[in-house]
Amino acid sequence: MTEIDANIDALVPDWLTLPDIADMLGVEVTRVRQLVKEGQLIAVRRGENKALHVPAAFIDEDKVVKGLVGTLTLLRDDGFTDEEMIEWLFTPDPSLPGTPAQALSENRGTEVKRRAQALAV
């Protein structure tokens, strides 16, 4: 878990704290911490108190966005840091169109994974 820089922070429109996510998913905060530890979510320190936050786009009502975990695994395997993954997921890609995070939330995960796999080449 890293502290995010201002440029990356500006790319992400909304953030959620771990307790917020726990409420949305109907689980304990310790379970959300485990999701972060397992690499199923990315949490970064931000804000005045340096509390852990997750991009809100990673949560779809009561579950982690479909396709996110696989995409994070691909990016991690490509050597991306948490900060680089967030930057890639929230940087507009004209070939999608929109951002990879938007495409995941619109159930276009296959397209996003293809682009993530191409990064390794």
N, C-alpha and C positions, 0 to 999 in steps of 0.2 A: 504494500500500500504506500503510495507516494503522495507527495503534496503536488498539486496540479499548478501549472503556471497560468498566468492571466490569459494568454492567447488561446490555450486549449479550453480554459474555463469559459471563454466567450463563445466557443463553438457550440456548447451544450446549452440548450434553452432552459431546461428545468432539471433540478436535482432532487433526490430524496435521501433522507437520513435512513440509517438502518432500522430505527424504531418505526418509521413510516412504512418501510417495506414489510416489516414483520406484521404490522397491522393489516396491510393490503393482502398479504399472503396467508394470514391467519396462523402464523407460527411465532415461536419465541425469537427474540433478537439473536440468541445464540445460534439458531438455525440459519439465520441470514449471514452471520459471521462465518459459519461453516461453508455456505455457498460461495462466499468470497474466497475463503481459504482453498476451496476445491477448484477455483478458477471458473466457476459458473457465472459469477458476476465480477465486475471490476468496481472497487471502492477506492476513492482517493480522498486525501485530507484537503479540506477547503474551508473558507469562511473564517470569521473572526476567532472561533474556538478550535479551528483545525479538526472539526468533527468529520467522521467518515461519511461520504456521500456517494451515491450511485446515480448515474444518469437516469432520469425518470423514463426515458424511452426504452429502457431495458425491462420494464415491468408493464405487463398488459393486464390490468385490473387485478386478477388474483393469481397470476403466474408469471414466470420469466418468459419473455418474448420467444416464440418458437424460432429456432434456428440460431439463437444467440450463442448458446453454449458451444455448438460445433464451429461457429465462426471464430469465437475467441480461441478455441483450441488450434484452429488452422493458423491464426495470426501469431499465437504464442510459439507454435512450431516453426514459424518463419522468423522467429527471433524478435518479435515486437515486444516492447515494454508496455505496461498498462497505459501509460500516457500516449504512446504511439498508437495503440489500439483505439483509444478514445478519439484521437485526432483523425485516424483513418475512417472510423465509423461515422463521424459527424462532419466530414469534409464533403461538400457536394461533388458528385460524380455524374457528369453529363451523360454518360452511357447508361445510367440506371433509369431514369433521371432521379434527381434528389440525392439524398445521402444514403449510405449503406444502412444506417440505423432506421431511416424511414422505410426503406425497402423491406427490412426485417419485420417491422411493425405492420406492413401491408402484406405479409405472408409471401414475400418474394425472396425467401432465403436462399434458394438454389442459385439465383443470379448473384447474390452477395458472396456465397461460398466460391463460385467460379472465379470471381475477381480476387478473392483472398488466395485461392490456390495459384492463380497466375502470378501473384507477387513473389512466390517462391522460385519461379523460373528465372 
